[in-house]
């Protein structure tokens, strides 16, 4: 099964979101919160470089977003510009 967000295969044991369009849990989180570049430095990565994933692939960025949320909490992400 292929993740409709990152277009990579969802491996056995990886968390996925329920629904008609399969996606990794981390990719769905990245879709809602933005890429890791957006969370780290919105002005630089989004406005200047136009790269919210900070040079990473969608999947790599999604994994970093999930780690960022584990460390800082989803509330911290919601407070970002």
N, C-alpha and C positions, 0 to 999 in steps of 0.2 A: 504494500500500500504506500502511495506517495503523498507526502505532505503538500497540500495545495498552496501553502505560503512560501516554503523554501524550495520546494520541488525535489527534496531528497527523500529517500525511502525511510519510512518509519519502521525501525527495527523492533524485533520482539523484546519486550521488557521496557521500551521507552514509553513514557506517559504521553497520551494523546487526548485530545478533547473529544467529547461525544458530538454526534451530529452527522449530517449528510456529507459534509466536506471534511475529510480527514486532515488533521494537523497535529504537529507536536505541541505539547502543552507550552513549551518555551516559545515556540513561534507565535502561538496565539497571544501570549503575554507581550511579546515584542510588538505585535501588530497593534495592540491597544496602547502600550506605554511609549512606543517609539524605540528606535535603535539605541545601542549603548552610547554612541556619540552624542545623541540627543540628551541622554541622562547625564553624561559627564560634563559636557560643555556645549549647550544648545547654540550659543552665539557663534562659536568657532565651527563646529561640525555641520550644523544645519544652515546657518545664514551665510557663512563665508565659504565653506567647502562644498555645501550642498550634498553632504554625505552623512546621514544620520547613523550609519552603521560603522563609521570611523575606519573605513578601509577593509572591514571584515565582510565575509559573506553573510547573507541573511541568517543562516543557521548559527554561525559563530557568534554573531551579534546577539541573537536570541538567547543563546546559552549564557552569554555575559550579562544580559538583562536579568535573567533568572537569578544569577549569582548576586547581582547588585541588589535585587529585591530581597533576597534572603539576608543580606548583610544590613541593608538600610531600612527595609520595610516598604510596603506598597504605599503607605501614607507619604513617605518622602518623595516617591515618584509622582504622586498626584499633586504635590506642591510645586513641581518644576514648571518653568515657562514653556 
